[in-house]
């Protein structure tokens, strides 16, 4: 029996013109929310995910160099499953912006990996996709960003010497809002193809909510 959820990581980032999105990492049981923009330095976040009989409660950290060429994210969460034992889930993600970092429009390919072990079962999921986003400043130190992320996720479950794999095409949509110069809130939803009974992968839609704190922006105040 698989975890029935899709991997997540989406450290959503602060816009150059001031939008602070949430930090997330590639953990099972949460949506794959990935903004197209990144934030210099470290961003910390706490996240909540809710899917088909699965809930996650976790934290993550993201880092990007000063030139904003890429972003690395990692995190850990508690995976609360309706039909299996609760356990820790962990993961990481890499995203690479391809447009001008000062542009209002962004495009970024990304890849991640996340997993968990419970009741003699090991579940790994790997999403590969691209995200497109738009951002807009609203007042001093605040802003909003919206994005859509189509992706392909490969799921592998190993249980008692038996291994099952499955690939699914999914899509997520999200909105990041800077409520304070260094604090952002993210909300999003993932949907798409679903796994059948006894198959690895997501079995329904997954909702996500996150709050983040941008350390680099905070030091600049």
ZAMARGU-4260 file (C-alpha; in steps of 0.2 Angstrom, whole numbers, plus 5000, padded with zeros to 4 digits):
<rodrens>
0) 5000/5000/5000 | 5007/5017/4995 | 5006/5034/5004 | 4995/5040/4990 | 5001/5057/4990
5) 5013/5068/4979 | 5029/5075/4983 | 5031/5093/4988 | 5045/5106/4988 | 5041/5123/4983
10) 5051/5135/4992 | 5042/5150/4986 | 5052/5166/4985 | 5053/5184/4988 | 5051/5195/4973
15) 5065/5207/4969 | 5051/5220/4970 | 5045/5213/4986 | 5035/5197/4988 | 5039/5184/5001
20) 5033/5167/4997 | 5034/5151/5008 | 5048/5139/5010 | 5044/5120/5007 | 5053/5104/5003
25) 5050/5088/4993 | 5040/5079/5006 | 5026/5066/5004 | 5008/5071/5007 | 5010/5089/5002
30) 5007/5097/4985 | 5021/5101/4973 | 5020/5120/4974 | 5034/5129/4965 | 5035/5147/4961
35) 5045/5153/4946 | 5055/5166/4957 | 5068/5164/4970 | 5075/5174/4985 | 5093/5178/4990
40) 5100/5169/5005 | 5090/5158/5016 | 5071/5157/5018 | 5063/5147/5032 | 5045/5140/5031
45) 5032/5130/5040 | 5019/5120/5030 | 5003/5110/5030 | 4997/5098/5017 | 4980/5088/5016
50) 4976/5075/5003 | 4966/5059/5002 | 4967/5052/5019 | 4985/5060/5022 | 4990/5075/5031
55) 5008/5083/5033 | 5015/5095/5046 | 5033/5101/5043 | 5046/5114/5041 | 5059/5118/5027
60) 5073/5129/5022 | 5078/5136/5005 | 5094/5144/4999 | 5099/5154/4984 | 5115/5163/4980
65) 5116/5182/4978 | 5115/5180/4958 | 5098/5170/4960 | 5104/5157/4947 | 5096/5143/4956
70) 5088/5137/4972 | 5090/5122/4984 | 5077/5117/4996 | 5076/5104/5009 | 5064/5099/5023
75) 5056/5086/5035 | 5038/5084/5041 | 5027/5072/5050 | 5016/5061/5039 | 4999/5057/5047
80) 4991/5043/5037 | 4973/5037/5039 | 4977/5019/5034 | 4995/5017/5040 | 5007/5022/5054
85) 5012/5040/5055 | 5030/5043/5051 | 5043/5056/5046 | 5045/5061/5027 | 5059/5071/5020
90) 5065/5078/5003 | 5074/5091/4993 | 5071/5101/4977 | 5082/5111/4964 | 5074/5124/4953
95) 5083/5135/4940 | 5075/5152/4934 | 5078/5155/4916 | 5072/5173/4914 | 5078/5189/4920
100) 5077/5189/4939 | 5070/5207/4939 | 5056/5202/4926 | 5038/5202/4932 | 5036/5185/4923
105) 5046/5170/4927 | 5049/5152/4921 | 5059/5139/4930 | 5062/5120/4927 | 5063/5110/4943
110) 5066/5092/4950 | 5064/5085/4967 | 5064/5069/4977 | 5055/5064/4993 | 5052/5048/5003
115) 5046/5040/5018 | 5047/5023/5027 | 5033/5015/5037 | 5026/4997/5041 | 5040/4989/5031
120) 5036/5000/5016 | 5047/5012/5007 | 5039/5026/4996 | 5049/5037/4985 | 5043/5050/4973
125) 5052/5061/4960 | 5043/5076/4952 | 5050/5084/4936 | 5042/5099/4929 | 5042/5118/4924
130) 5033/5132/4932 | 5027/5149/4925 | 5023/5164/4936 | 5018/5182/4937 | 5022/5194/4951
135) 5017/5212/4956 | 5022/5224/4970 | 5008/5231/4981 | 5013/5245/4991 | 5029/5246/5001
140) 5037/5230/5005 | 5022/5219/4999 | 5017/5210/4984 | 5008/5195/4976 | 5013/5181/4965
145) 5003/5168/4956 | 5010/5153/4946 | 5005/5136/4938 | 5017/5121/4938 | 5013/5106/4926
150) 5025/5091/4930 | 5027/5072/4929 | 5030/5063/4945 | 5037/5045/4946 | 5032/5035/4961
155) 5041/5019/4968 | 5035/5009/4982 | 5044/4994/4989 | 5035/4982/5001 | 5041/4965/5007
160) 5053/4962/4992 | 5040/4968/4980 | 5042/4984/4970 | 5029/4994/4961 | 5032/5010/4950
165) 5020/5022/4942 | 5021/5039/4933 | 5007/5052/4933 | 5005/5069/4925 | 4999/5082/4937
170) 4998/5101/4939 | 4998/5113/4953 | 4993/5131/4955 | 4998/5143/4969 | 4997/5161/4976
175) 5011/5169/4987 | 5008/5185/4996 | 5020/5196/5006 | 5010/5201/5021 | 5026/5209/5029
180) 5042/5214/5021 | 5050/5197/5027 | 5035/5187/5030 | 5025/5178/5016 | 5010/5166/5015
185) 5007/5153/5002 | 4991/5144/4997 | 4989/5131/4983 | 4981/5115/4976 | 4988/5100/4966
190) 4977/5090/4954 | 4978/5079/4939 | 4980/5060/4935 | 4977/5048/4949 | 4984/5031/4954
195) 4972/5016/4955 | 4968/5005/4970 | 4985/4997/4976 | 4996/5008/4965 | 5009/5021/4970
200) 5005/5039/4968 | 4992/5052/4971 | 4974/5047/4972 | 4966/5064/4973 | 4969/5083/4975
205) 4981/5089/4988 | 4979/5106/4997 | 4994/5116/5004 | 4996/5131/5015 | 5013/5138/5021
210) 5021/5153/5030 | 5039/5159/5027 | 5052/5171/5034 | 5066/5178/5022 | 5082/5180/5032
215) 5091/5190/5019 | 5077/5203/5017 | 5075/5204/5036 | 5094/5209/5038 | 5092/5223/5025
220) 5079/5232/5036
</rodrens>
